[in-house]
């Protein structure tokens, strides 16, 4: 990567002499090549160009000690949608570690090298892979705790680290980057804390930060508590007559690391495998029984929903609006997955039943709940990742929604777990398919019934059952489209649920 002509700049502030904020010297193609190599880039396979790079600040620290850690927003414009479309432009956060000399330990995270205003030639690496860089994040959060209100703000760049009271960070802990994530990047600091860096960013409050802050301040035992977060206010968006105005972009959140917790999806799969391992076992047997966990999970979701109502409030919306949105999603789904066509009329009749319900209570919810968004600890279940559906616009994810959407998401997850195990076992033991199918249905029904009864506190009303059935159908339609596009051999899992709804 080479540099263009530039004038060295300095940005005095809490971090000492700063780097160029314009970032015009960065070769955009090098950044484009870097993005497509990452796991978290959501535009793979789409034609795009990097149309802007903006350096928004540095992680605070001694400017004489390497590395300097510069945060960038990389703007992409896609050419496979009409100009002005909602998904035409995206922004990704790219933190870079800058060193004067090559760091062989970071060869796997190398991005490029160029001449940096104020520093000279530098080697740049993805900062999330660099323990020295991540230590700067730790110390910045620690310093924020001593500032008024827990806010460490660089007034030159408007980059800010925020801390909630009540937890002391272990500054000696090393960082470990998680490798399995798809849309964000998470780094654990020892056994102490977990930093989630949002990669695809949008202006506005991130619901993951917002909800975790509220539930942490309420001392909820059902989430991993929030320790702090990082955000940035675009100086160009601030009204000179209103210094408090401006476009806020939330960049990262620091929260409790539940090191010994078990993933809910993995626990469910283990339960099903145990059930399948013994032909004499029923789903109520000890090793293969998930009913107790489903019950506890239902109670956990109820408690979280109650707190969300208490702190965010609730309101009523016409049921026909919910039904119309479901119907609006159905038409393009049928076009994308023609196997849905035979069930369309039955689904439309179900949505018509929703429209006739009058009004429906809505409030802030999780928005994308399934077993993979839960963790089982020795003290109980924790619900994580309150970002909502990543594909939805941020403004939509912040809106109140029907709580039965979360319930339906979990019910679909209980249905998926035994079907996934069923398919993996079929390769080694095709003769036992009929027995396993019966066991899978038994396991799913038992888990779903216990979860639903625990969440509702007993039987649900006919109106509530209609909403549950409709949201389950809506979710299964979405899953059918997803599997059609990504895993065609799995499409029968959600399609079976759609067919059962139509037959009811």
N, C-alpha and C positions, 0 to 999 in steps of 0.2 A: 504494500500500500504506500502510495506516495502522497505528499502534501501539496496543496495548492499555495499560491502566494497568500500571505496573511500578515497581519500586524499583531505581534504579541500583546496580550492583554493581561491584566491582573484584576482579581476580584477580592479586595480585602474583606475580611469578615472573621467569624469565629474559627475558621479552619486555616487562617493564614493566607498567603498569596494563592490566588485561585487559578484555575485553568480557563481557557477560552470557553465562553458559554455558547458561542455561535456554532461550534463544531463543524464549520464549513470545510475544514481541512480533511475531514474523514471521507474516505472513498466509499461511496454508498454501495457499490457492488460487493465489496468485501463484507460489509454488514449483511447484505442479502444472502451471500454464500454461507455466512455463519448461521443465519436464522434457519435455513433449510436443513442444517445439520443437527439441530436441537430437537429434543423430544417434545418440548412444550409449544413449539410454533404451530399455530392452528391453521395456517394457510398452505400447508403442503399440498402440492398438486394443482394449486391455482396460479395463474399467471399474474405476477405483480412486479412493481418496481418500488424501490425505496425513494420516496419523494420528499423526505425531510429527516434531518437528524438534529436533535436539540439536546445539548448538555444542560441538565437542570440543576446540577450542584455536585458537591462532594460529600462523602461520609466524613464527619468531623474527625480530626486527629492531627497529630504533629506533621506539618507539611514537609519537614526535613527527613522524615522516616518513611521508607518505602513499605508498602506500595501506596500511591495515591489512588483513591477509589472514586471514580467518576461515574455518575448516574446519567443515562441517556434515555430519551424517548425517541424511538425510531418509527417514523410514519411510513406506512405502506399504502399504495393505491393499487387496487385490483382492476384488471381489464376484462374480466369475465362477467361483469354486471354493468347495467347502464350507469352513466355518469349521474351522480347525485343519489344513488341507491344507498340504503341504510348501511349495507355491508361493503361499500366501495372502499372506505378508508378505515384502517385500524392502526393503533399505536401499541408498540411493545416496549417494555422496559428492559434496558440492557446495561447492567452495572459492569464496569471494566476495572480490572487491576492494572495499573501502569507501572512498569519497571524500566530502569535505564538499561539493564542487561537482560538477556534471555534467561528465563527460569525453566530449566529442563524438567523440574517436577510438575510443571503445568503445561507440558507440551500438548496434552490431550485437550486442553481448554484454550489453546492459542487462537486469537482472533485476527491479529495483524500487527504491523509495526509501521510507525509514521513519525513525522516531526510534530511535536506538541508545543504550541505556543507557551512560552515561559518555562518549559522543561527540556526542550531538545528532543532527540530521538528516543522513542519509548517502545517497549514491547507490551502489547495489550492482551489480557486474558479474561475469560469469563470469571468475574469476581466470586461467584458462588462456589467455585471449585478451589478457592484459595483461602486457606486457614488464616493467613496473615490479614487478608482483606476482611474476612468475617469477624475477626477480633475487633476491628474498628467499629463494626455494628454493635457488638456487645458493649464496648466502652462508651459509645454514643448514647445508648439506652441508659447505661449506668449514670452518665453525666446528666441526662435529662431528669432523672429522679431528684437531683439536687436543685434544679431550677424552679422558679416560681410556677406553680400549677403543674409541675412535671413536664414542662415544655422547653426543649432545647431548639431554638430557632436561629437559622442563619438568615439574617435580614437582607443580605445581599442577593441570595438565591431564592429565598422563601422556602427552603427545604427545612422540615421540622421533624424532630423526634419527640414523641409523646410517651409518658409513662403513667400508669396507674399505680397508686400506692399499695403497699402490702407485700411486696416480694423483693428480696435481694438476689441479684444475679451472681452466678459463680463465674467470675472473670478469668479463672484459670482453666475453664472447660474448653476443650478443643471442639471445632465444628466438624460435622459429618453431613455431607450432602446426600439426600435421599435420591435414589436412582429411578424409582418406579413411577413418578408422577408424570402427568401428561400436559396439564395446562398451566401449572405454576411451578415454582422451585421452592423446596423446603430444606432447611438446614437445622440439624439438632445441635445444641450446645451441651455436650456431655449428657447428663441425665436431668438437666435443669430446665431448659427452655427450647422452644421450637420457633424458628423464624420462617414465615411463609412470605416469599417475594412474589407479588403478583406480576405476571409477565405481560399479558394483554390487559391494558389499562384503559379506563374511560373516565372522563371528568365526572365527579360526583362522589357521594359517600358510598363506599363499598359495603354491602349488607353484611358481609362476613365480619368486618370490623364493628359496624354499628350494633349488630345483634349481640356479638360477644361482649362488647363493652357493657351493654345494658344488663345482660345476664350475669356477667362477672361482678358488676357493682351490686346486683341483687343477691350475690353469693349463692347462685344456683349450683347444686351439686351435680348437675346433669350435663355440664359442658366443660371443656378444657378452658380454664380461666385466661382472660386476656391480660398480658403484662404491659403492652404498649403497641404503638404503630408509627409508621412514617408516612408523611404526606408532603405535598408540594402545592403551592399556590402559584399559578401562572402570573407573573408580574404584569404581562401585557393585558391581562383581563381585568385588572383592578381599576375601578372607577376612581379617579383622583379625588372626587368629592365624597367617596365612601371607602376609606381604607380597609374596612372589614369585608368588602366585596372581593370577588375574584373566583376563578375556576379552580376548584380543589381536585387534585388527583391523589388518591391513596395508593401508596406504593408497596407497603409491606405491613405485616402484623407479627408481633412477638407474643407467644402464648405458652401456657403450661405444656410440657412434654410428658405425655402419658407413656413412658417407656415400656412398662410391663403390660400394657393393655393388649388385648387380642382383637383383631379385626372381626366385625360382626359377620361379614360374608364368609370369611374363612371358618369361623365357628359353625355356621350353618352347613357348609359343605362337609365338615368333619362329622357332624351329626348324621347327615344323610349317608355318608360312606359307612359309618358304623351300622346304620340300619340295614344297608344293602349287604353287609358282610355276613349276616346270619339269616338264612331263609326263614328261620322260625321266629325272628324278632318282629314285633309290631312297633308302630311309631310311638306308642306309649311306654315302651321299654326304656330302661334307664339310659343306656348308651346312645340310643338313637332318638331320644326324646328331646324336643326343643320347645315344648309347650311352656315350661317354666320360664325360659329365657324370653320367649315371645310375650308372656304375661308381663314380666318386668320391663320389657321394652315398651309395651303399650302404656304402662304407668308412667314411664319416663317421658314419653312424648306428650302425654296429658299434662304433666307438670310443666314442661317447657312451654306448651301452648298457653297454659294458664298465666304464666309469667309474661309471655308476649302480649297477651290481652291486657294484663295489668299495667304494663309500661307503654305500650303503643296504642292501646284502645282497640275497639272493634266497631263495625258499622254494618248496615244491611244494604244489599244490592239486589236488584231484580233478578230472579232466577233465570229469566229469559236471556239476560246478558251472558251468563255463564254458558247456557245452552248454545247460544249463537257462536260463541268463541269455539266451542267444541265442534260445532257444525262447520265453521270456517276452516278448522284444521283437517276435517275429514276429507274434503274434496281434493286438495293437493296430495293427501296421503294415499287416496285410492289411485290417483294418477301415477304416483311413484311406486306403489305396491299393488298391482292389479289383483293379487290374491285376496284383497280386502273387498273387492266389488260384490261378491255374493252376499256379504254381510252388511252392506251399506244400509239397506232399508231397515233392518233390525236396529242398527246403531242410531239411525235417525229417529226411530220411534222412541228409543231410550232417551235421547236428547230432548225430544218433545215432552216426555214425562218430567224432565227437569224443568223445562220452561213453564210448566203448569204449577210449580211449587209456590209461586208468589215471591217472597223475599228470602234471601240466604245471608247468614251472618258471615262476615269476612274479617280477617285480621292478619297481622304479619305472621308468616309461616316459614318453614325451612325452604320449601320450594323445589327441592330436588332430593327428597329423602328416599333412601334405600339402605340395605344392610351394609353396603360399603361406606356409608356415611355414619357408621356407629362403631364404637369401641367398647369392649367389655373389660372393666377393671375389677379389682377385688372388692371395690365398694359399690359396684353397680354399672349400669350402662351410661355412656356419654354419647351425645350427639354432636357431630362435628360438621365443618364446612357449610356455613350458612350463606354461601354466595348465590344460591339459586341455580337455575338452569343456565349454564355458561353461554348457550346460544342466544338467550334472550337479551334484548337491550337492557342496560343498567336501570333505566327509569322504570321499566316494566317489572324488574326483579325487586324493586323497592315498594311496589304497590301491595296493599292488602290482598289476600287471597283466601279461598275457602280452606279451612283446616282439613277437610276430607281429602284434599289433594295429597297432603303428607301421608295420611292413612292409606290411601290407594297406592302410593308409591311403595310403601312397605309391604302391602299385601302382594303386589306384583313381584317384589323381591323374594318373598316366601315361596311364590310359585316357581320362580326361576331356579332357585338353588337345587331342588331335587331333580329338575329337568336337565340341568347342566351335568350333574353327576351321572344321571341315567345315560346320557349320551357317551360319556367317557367310558363307562363300564361296558357298553354295548359292543365295543371293539374286541374285548377280551372274552366276553361271555354272552354271545348273541342268543343262546338258548334260554337265558333267564330274563329276557326282555319283558315278558308278560307279568311276571312276578314283580319285577322292579317298577314297572309302570303303576301297578296297584299300590306298592309301597310309597312311591313318589306322591301319588294323589293323597294317600292317607297322611303322609308327613305334612304336605302343604296345607291340607284342610285343617289339620289339628293346630298348626302354628298360626294360621290366619284367624281361626275362631278364637283362640286364646288371646291373641293380640287385640282383636277388635273388641272383645268383651272387656278386657282390662282398660283399654283406652276410653271406651264409652261408659264404663262403670256399670255395665249390665247390657240388657237388650237395647238395640237401637230402634228408633221409630221408623215407620214406613217411608217417611220423607227422607230421613237420614240414609236409609238403605238405598233409595233411589240415587242419592248423590254419590254414595260409595260406588255403586255399580257403574254410574256414568263416568266417574273419575278413573276407575279401574279400566273401563273400556277405552277412554281417551288415552291413557298411558299405554295400553296394549296396542293401540293403533300406532302410536309413536314408535313403539318397539318393533312393530312389524316393518315399518319403513326403514328403521335403522338396520335390522337384520337383513332385509332385502338388499340393502346397499353394501353392507360390510361382511355379513356372515350368513349367506343364503342357506346353509345347511341347518341353521338354528331358527329359521323363520317360523317353523311349526310351533315353537314354544309360545310366542305371543299370539300366533294365529289360532291356536287351540283355545286360548282364553277368549278371543273375540268370538269364536264359534259358539262357545258355551254361553256367552252373553246373549247371542242371537237366538239360541235355543230356549232360553229361559222364558 
